[in-house]
Amino acid sequence: MSNTLPIIKFESVDKFYGNFQALKDITISVNAGERMVICGPSGSGKSTLIRCINGLENHNAGKLTVDGIEVFEGSKDIIRLRQEIGMVFQQFNLFPHLTVLENLTIGPIKVRKIPKSEAEIMARKYLERVHIPEQAEKYPAELSGGQQQRVAIARSLCMESKILLFDEPTSALDPEMINEVLDVMVELADTGMTMVCVTHEMGFARKVADTMVFMDEGKIIEVAPPEKFFSNPDSDRCREFLEQILEH
Amino acid sequence: MQKIRKKLHWLDFLILGCVIAFFTYVFVQMSGNLNYHWRWEKIPNYIFKYHNGRQEWFANLLLQGLIITVRVSIYATILALILGVVLGIARCSRNLVIRMLARTYLEFLRNIPPLVVIFIFYFFLAEQIIQAMNIESWSYKIAKMENNQIWEFFCGDMRRFPSLISGVIVLALFESAFVGEIVRAGIQSVDRGQGEAARSVGMSSFQEMRYIILPQAMKKIMPPMANQFITLIKDSSIISLISVQELTYKTAELVSSTHMIFEAWLTTAAFYFVICFGLSLLFTKLEGSK
């Protein structure tokens, strides 16, 4: 993948919450079509990192470029840029006052200005893709957690973005629903979409990741392809972490 | 009846007895010591009156006042709603200056007595707006026109239009602060993730507010907003002080010309009560049916 251009590029990025430094000198890049999985203990800054990419958090120092556009606080381009970046949240964040179909079409209709009929055809196509075409007319509250998260994935697909961000997409799910969501994510990975995924699902990571990243205390400790990452990581901290979560 | 009696304790009877005794005492005082002469039979005449010359019924003082109260309340509610939503959104703005301005306005209204606020708004704002927009001469022109029924239906006597407008403006400005607080609470009750999800599909802050936040906030806003509407109807009696001829003003007029102090004020109280309590029951019912 070394011949493709980086689509996301962090250069010495710092992020503070008051006195607390959440990100310390982050330098990393993601190529187009690359699938990156970020892991690390809670509070290590991985969610902050991923939320900086679409400007939900603003970094305080350094430079962040996404799809050739610089992301910074108060940027006028950020709204346009966000259309190219889909995001799936831990808590799904579906719009409870809209049906599943409306959840999927509101972005395309209001933001991309696509005619309603066209948007609905597209929405049904993506619902098919996440295996719940029959739920289109229901409200989010009527669905199970796993189904809701799959709707959320379909919602970001509907924007036909170039990049998909996953912020711990399975952490709020009951164990028996995790796989249905992971299966959908694996299928997506096979389509060649650029994916940045914060997760503790190491089985999934092994299956889809091109690059594994380990973060701790706001710093990137280890960046490696999965084969090396899981068998022979350079840092002790990373080895410890993996031992802890792979034991079970 | 049996059921009710079983639920009542002897203490309850004592309390009820005290209440009845108190009112009897007041009544005896009034008819005995004050030598007050009740003239209830005259009151209906001040609501509806038969015009002998024109051979038709017409609305007299009290009903005229009531109609204006209702009119002012409805228009002021609409205006207060618009201002309040703007204010509520401003209170949640990411821009510090906007947030501070909205907060200042709110604190100003919260910490100054309503009467003083009403006078300030009247002299500093409503009067100026009416003069600047030349509403006075415009409304007189309409009053002289022949086909002005539509205007009369919505605004009453067009010669009194400037006073109606200033009443509406003053009342709406006064209530908007409280409506704004209700809207703010509604907006802030919507989960933060909703805004993040809206932004991550590329919505602008306006679209986020319009399609995602406000529709969800509205559900939570409705019950307190209905209460605020009732409060506004009651508060509307204050604008009698800036000579808007609504129910309270008309009652004062009636009292000063006929000296039927108790009858007139009790009737007016009954009007307010029936409207406000009726609306309150209606809103509770609507809420329950949802």
Contacts between the chains, C-beta under 8 A, distances in Angstrom:
chain1	res1	chain2	res2	distance
A	54	B	199	7.8
A	54	B	200	5.7
A	55	B	199	7.9
A	56	B	196	5.5
A	56	B	199	6.7
A	56	B	200	6.9
A	79	B	202	6.0
A	79	B	203	7.7
A	79	B	204	5.6
A	80	B	202	7.4
A	82	B	199	6.4
A	82	B	200	5.9
A	82	B	201	7.3
A	82	B	202	4.3
A	83	B	201	7.6
A	83	B	202	3.7
A	85	B	200	7.1
A	86	B	200	7.2
A	86	B	201	7.8
A	87	B	196	7.9
A	87	B	197	7.7
A	87	B	200	4.0
A	89	B	193	6.0
A	89	B	196	7.0
A	89	B	197	6.6
A	91	B	191	7.9
A	91	B	193	5.2
A	93	B	191	7.5
A	93	B	193	3.9
A	93	B	194	6.2
A	93	B	196	6.4
A	93	B	197	3.8
A	94	B	197	7.5
A	95	B	194	6.8
A	95	B	197	7.1
A	95	B	198	7.8
A	95	B	212	5.9
A	95	B	216	7.9
A	96	B	216	6.9
A	97	B	215	5.0
A	97	B	216	5.4
A	97	B	219	7.7
A	106	B	201	7.4
A	106	B	211	6.1
A	107	B	201	3.6
A	107	B	202	6.5
A	107	B	203	7.4
A	110	B	203	6.7
A	110	B	207	5.6
A	110	B	211	6.1
A	111	B	201	6.2
A	111	B	202	4.3
A	111	B	203	5.9
A	111	B	207	7.1
A	112	B	202	7.7
A	152	B	197	8.0
A	155	B	201	6.9
A	156	B	200	7.5
A	156	B	201	7.3
A	159	B	201	5.7
A	159	B	202	6.6
